[in-house]
Amino acid sequence: MNTAKKKQLEGAGWVVGDTAHFLQLSEEESRLLELKLALSNGLRELRERKGLTQATLALRIGSSQSRVAKMEAGEASVSLDLIVRSLLALGATTAEIASLIKRAGARRAA
């Protein structure tokens, strides 16, 4: 949001913040959420680049299509372990996974 718009809203009595502020997340919780979302988005992008369906990926990892959909959505019930194992099952290298993690850090710095 640009500065002028923010000042206008605050002048009208609105509180301007981000998702972490609204959800009252600690710094660690906010960073973990961003990390999980970066990996989840990376999983979807890689699966689509490989031309695979969620069902096909599910078969590869011994899971269900709905679980893959939850992974790609960054659902809270999905562990980071499962997301990383799924990335590896798609052939992601550790360098590619590290790049996804860096993406979360870059978003935070912006």
C-alpha positions in Angstrom: 0.0 0.0 0.0 1.4 3.4 -0.9 2.1 5.9 1.8 -0.6 8.4 0.8 -3.3 5.8 0.8 -2.1 4.5 4.3 -2.2 8.1 5.7 -5.7 8.7 4.2 -7.0 5.5 5.9 -5.3 6.2 9.2 -6.7 9.8 9.1 -10.2 8.3 8.7 -9.7 6.2 11.8 -8.7 2.9 10.3 -5.9 0.8 11.7 -3.5 -0.3 8.9 -1.5 -3.5 9.5 -0.6 -6.8 7.9 -1.9 -10.3 8.3 0.5 -11.1 11.1 -0.7 -8.1 13.1 -4.4 -9.0 12.5 -3.8 -12.7 13.5 -1.6 -11.6 16.4 1.2 -13.9 15.2 4.6 -13.8 16.8 7.6 -13.0 14.6 8.5 -16.7 14.5 5.0 -17.8 13.6 4.8 -15.2 10.9 8.2 -16.4 9.4 7.1 -20.0 9.6 3.9 -19.3 7.8 5.7 -17.4 5.0 8.2 -20.3 4.7 5.4 -22.8 4.4 3.5 -20.8 1.8 6.7 -20.3 -0.3 7.3 -24.1 -0.3 3.6 -24.8 -1.0 3.6 -22.4 -3.9 6.8 -23.9 -5.2 5.3 -27.4 -5.0 2.4 -26.4 -7.1 4.6 -24.5 -9.6 6.9 -27.5 -10.0 4.1 -30.0 -10.3 2.5 -27.9 -13.0 5.8 -27.4 -14.8 6.2 -31.2 -14.9 2.7 -31.5 -16.4 1.5 -33.6 -13.5 -2.0 -33.7 -11.9 -2.5 -33.6 -8.2 -3.7 -37.2 -8.4 -0.5 -38.3 -10.1 1.7 -36.6 -7.5 -0.5 -38.2 -4.8 0.3 -41.7 -6.2 4.0 -40.9 -6.3 4.0 -40.0 -2.6 1.5 -42.5 -1.4 -1.1 -40.0 -0.5 -4.4 -38.6 -1.8 -5.3 -35.9 -4.3 -7.1 -33.9 -1.5 -3.9 -34.0 0.6 -1.9 -32.7 -2.3 -4.4 -29.9 -2.7 -4.0 -29.1 1.0 -0.2 -29.0 0.6 -0.5 -26.6 -2.3 -2.8 -24.4 -0.3 -0.5 -24.3 2.7 -3.1 -25.8 4.9 -2.1 -25.8 8.6 -2.6 -29.5 9.0 0.1 -30.3 6.4 3.7 -30.7 7.8 6.7 -29.1 6.3 8.2 -32.6 6.2 5.5 -33.8 3.8 5.8 -30.7 1.5 9.6 -31.1 1.3 9.3 -34.9 0.7 6.8 -34.1 -2.1 9.2 -31.6 -3.7 11.9 -34.2 -3.6 9.6 -36.7 -5.2 9.1 -34.3 -8.0 12.8 -34.1 -8.5 13.5 -30.8 -6.9 17.1 -30.4 -5.9 18.2 -29.1 -2.5 19.4 -25.9 -4.3 15.8 -25.4 -5.7 14.3 -26.0 -2.3 16.8 -23.5 -0.8 15.7 -21.0 -3.5 12.1 -21.4 -2.5 13.1 -20.8 1.2 15.0 -17.7 0.1 11.9 -16.5 -1.7 10.1 -16.4 1.6 12.9 -14.4 3.1 12.9 -11.9 0.2 9.2 -11.4 0.5 9.7 -10.5 4.2 12.4 -8.0 3.4 10.2 -6.2 0.8 
